[in-house]
Amino acid sequence: MPHIEPLGPSAIDDPELLDLIARCERLGVPDGLFPRILARVPACAKALLRAMLLSHYEGKVDHKLKEIIRIRLARTAGDQYFGALRSAKATQQGLDEQTIEAGAGHFDDDPSFGPAEKCALRYAKLMYLEPSAVDAGFYAEMKKHFSEAQIMELGAFIAFHYGMQVFTRTLNAVPLATVNLRAASGGSNPTAPMLGLRNLPD
């Protein structure tokens, strides 16, 4: 279990927060665990979840590209929780694990990514590993592929989601489906595949 346990369903009575949690569970990122930990401070939880869902699932930047970036950032942060989750929307749009692995790896040499996608992936890579490289010249290159609004969308997305992933890493959280599988098998295999979600106990 995480260092701070999630609240059970009966402990949450804020209608907006319950609606946000349900939306998270439908979309898959985050699952029900993280919102129910945040639910200990409802006003903060609602603000964070609204921002998280808006930045990931809305906007003018391709959602599949955002999902690849999100997973790459989770691996950079060493976050097992967000790194294991997958967006149902991105999966429905055709994003597969092979493409995710390519985006989280040596994407610059991968022909499956175009110049714009490589530029966005480089943005996510450099922002935390080599921030001095994200200079005026880098932004000039970004402007060849994205509008300034899209660049701001990407930058805010990268900053916000990486921060949440660093936070979640400290909580020792894992996806609910992994917890369920461990409980069902009586083991503690951290690399076990994910199954369907269940409701948290009251």
C-alpha positions as CSV (number, residue, x, y, z in Angstrom):
1,M,0.0,0.0,0.0
2,P,1.1,3.6,-0.5
3,H,2.5,5.6,2.4
4,I,-0.7,7.5,2.6
5,E,-3.7,5.3,2.0
6,P,-6.6,6.3,-0.3
7,L,-10.0,7.1,1.2
8,G,-12.7,4.5,0.6
9,P,-15.8,5.5,-1.4
10,S,-18.0,6.1,1.6
11,A,-15.6,8.7,3.0
12,I,-16.0,11.0,-0.1
13,D,-19.2,12.9,-0.4
14,D,-18.2,15.9,-2.6
15,P,-20.2,15.4,-5.9
16,E,-17.7,17.2,-8.1
17,L,-14.8,15.2,-6.7
18,L,-16.7,11.9,-7.1
19,D,-17.4,12.9,-10.7
20,L,-13.7,13.6,-11.3
21,I,-12.7,10.3,-9.8
22,A,-15.2,8.5,-12.0
23,R,-13.8,10.3,-15.0
24,C,-10.2,9.3,-14.1
25,E,-11.3,5.7,-13.7
26,R,-12.9,5.7,-17.2
27,L,-9.9,7.3,-18.9
28,G,-7.3,5.2,-17.1
29,V,-4.8,8.0,-16.2
30,P,-4.9,8.3,-13.2
31,D,-6.8,5.3,-12.0
32,G,-8.9,5.5,-8.8
33,L,-6.0,5.3,-6.4
34,F,-4.2,8.7,-6.8
35,P,-7.5,10.8,-6.7
36,R,-8.6,9.0,-3.5
37,I,-5.3,9.8,-1.8
38,L,-5.7,13.4,-2.9
39,A,-9.3,13.4,-1.6
40,R,-8.0,14.0,1.9
41,V,-8.0,17.6,0.8
42,P,-11.0,17.9,-1.5
43,A,-10.4,21.5,-2.8
44,C,-6.8,20.7,-3.8
45,A,-7.8,17.3,-5.2
46,K,-10.4,18.9,-7.5
47,A,-8.1,21.6,-8.7
48,L,-5.3,19.1,-9.4
49,L,-7.5,16.5,-11.1
50,R,-9.2,19.2,-13.3
51,A,-5.8,20.4,-14.4
52,M,-4.5,16.9,-14.9
53,L,-7.4,15.8,-17.1
54,L,-7.5,19.1,-19.0
55,S,-3.8,19.0,-19.8
56,H,-3.8,15.4,-20.8
57,Y,-7.0,14.8,-22.6
58,E,-7.9,18.2,-24.1
59,G,-6.0,20.8,-26.2
60,K,-4.6,21.0,-29.7
61,V,-1.6,18.7,-29.3
62,D,-2.2,15.0,-30.4
63,H,-3.3,13.0,-27.4
64,K,-1.2,9.9,-28.4
65,L,1.9,12.1,-28.5
66,K,1.1,13.4,-25.0
67,E,0.6,9.9,-23.7
68,I,4.0,8.8,-25.0
69,I,5.6,11.9,-23.4
70,R,3.8,11.2,-20.1
71,I,5.1,7.6,-19.9
72,R,8.6,8.8,-20.9
73,L,8.5,11.4,-18.1
74,A,7.2,8.7,-15.6
75,R,10.3,6.6,-16.4
76,T,12.5,9.6,-16.0
77,A,11.0,10.3,-12.6
78,G,11.2,6.6,-11.6
79,D,7.5,6.5,-10.9
80,Q,6.0,3.0,-11.1
81,Y,2.5,4.2,-10.7
82,F,2.0,6.5,-13.7
83,G,4.6,4.6,-15.7
84,A,2.3,1.5,-15.6
85,L,-1.0,3.3,-16.4
86,R,-2.3,3.6,-20.0
87,S,-4.8,6.1,-21.4
88,A,-7.9,4.3,-22.7
89,K,-8.4,7.1,-25.2
90,A,-4.8,6.7,-26.6
91,T,-5.3,2.9,-26.8
92,Q,-8.6,3.4,-28.7
93,Q,-6.7,5.8,-31.1
94,G,-4.2,3.0,-31.9
95,L,-1.3,3.7,-29.6
96,D,0.6,0.5,-28.9
97,E,3.3,-0.6,-26.6
98,Q,5.9,-0.8,-29.3
99,T,5.4,2.9,-30.1
100,I,5.5,3.8,-26.4
101,E,8.8,1.9,-26.0
102,A,10.2,3.7,-29.0
103,G,9.2,7.1,-27.7
104,A,10.6,6.3,-24.3
105,G,13.9,5.2,-25.8
106,H,16.0,6.3,-28.7
107,F,13.2,8.1,-30.6
108,D,15.6,10.3,-32.6
109,D,16.6,7.3,-34.7
110,D,13.1,5.9,-35.1
111,P,11.5,6.4,-38.5
112,S,8.0,6.0,-37.0
113,F,8.2,9.5,-35.5
114,G,8.1,12.6,-37.7
115,P,10.1,15.8,-37.1
116,A,7.4,17.4,-35.0
117,E,7.0,14.4,-32.7
118,K,10.8,14.1,-32.3
119,C,10.9,17.8,-31.4
120,A,8.2,17.3,-28.7
121,L,9.9,14.2,-27.3
122,R,13.2,16.1,-27.2
123,Y,11.5,18.9,-25.3
124,A,10.3,16.4,-22.7
125,K,13.7,14.8,-22.5
126,L,15.8,18.0,-22.2
127,M,13.5,19.9,-19.9
128,Y,14.7,17.9,-16.9
129,L,17.9,16.2,-18.0
130,E,19.5,19.1,-19.9
131,P,17.5,22.3,-19.3
132,S,20.2,24.6,-20.7
133,A,19.6,23.1,-24.1
134,V,16.0,24.4,-24.1
135,D,17.1,27.8,-25.3
136,A,16.0,30.4,-27.9
137,G,17.3,28.2,-30.7
138,F,15.4,25.2,-29.4
139,Y,12.2,27.2,-29.2
140,A,12.8,28.5,-32.8
141,E,12.9,24.9,-33.9
142,M,9.7,24.1,-31.9
143,K,8.0,27.0,-33.8
144,K,8.6,25.2,-37.1
145,H,6.3,22.4,-36.0
146,F,3.9,23.9,-33.4
147,S,2.1,27.1,-32.8
148,E,3.1,29.1,-29.7
149,A,-0.1,28.0,-28.0
150,Q,0.7,24.4,-28.7
151,I,4.3,24.9,-27.3
152,M,2.8,26.4,-24.1
153,E,0.4,23.4,-24.0
154,L,3.3,21.0,-24.2
155,G,5.5,22.8,-21.8
156,A,2.7,23.1,-19.2
157,F,1.8,19.4,-19.7
158,I,5.4,18.3,-19.3
159,A,6.0,20.4,-16.2
160,F,2.7,19.5,-14.5
161,H,2.8,15.7,-15.2
162,Y,6.4,15.3,-14.3
163,G,5.8,17.0,-11.0
164,M,2.8,14.7,-10.2
165,Q,4.9,11.7,-11.1
166,V,7.7,12.8,-8.7
167,F,5.2,13.3,-6.0
168,T,3.5,9.9,-6.6
169,R,6.9,8.2,-6.6
170,T,7.4,9.4,-3.0
171,L,4.0,7.8,-2.0
172,N,5.1,4.4,-3.1
173,A,1.9,4.0,-5.1
174,V,1.2,1.3,-7.7
175,P,-1.8,1.0,-9.9
176,L,-4.9,-0.5,-8.4
177,A,-4.9,-3.3,-11.0
178,T,-1.5,-4.3,-9.9
179,V,-2.6,-4.3,-6.2
180,N,-5.6,-6.4,-7.1
181,L,-3.4,-8.9,-9.0
182,R,-1.0,-9.2,-6.2
183,A,-3.8,-9.8,-3.7
184,A,-5.4,-12.4,-5.9
185,S,-2.2,-14.3,-6.5
186,G,-0.9,-13.9,-2.9
187,G,2.3,-12.6,-4.2
188,S,4.1,-9.3,-4.7
189,N,5.4,-9.3,-8.2
190,P,6.0,-5.6,-9.1
191,T,6.0,-6.4,-12.8
192,A,2.7,-8.3,-12.9
193,P,0.4,-7.3,-15.8
194,M,-2.6,-5.0,-15.0
195,L,-6.1,-6.4,-14.8
196,G,-9.4,-4.6,-14.4
197,L,-10.0,-2.2,-11.5
198,R,-12.1,-3.0,-8.4
199,N,-13.7,-0.6,-6.0
200,L,-11.6,0.4,-3.0
201,P,-12.9,-0.9,0.4
202,D,-14.9,1.5,2.6
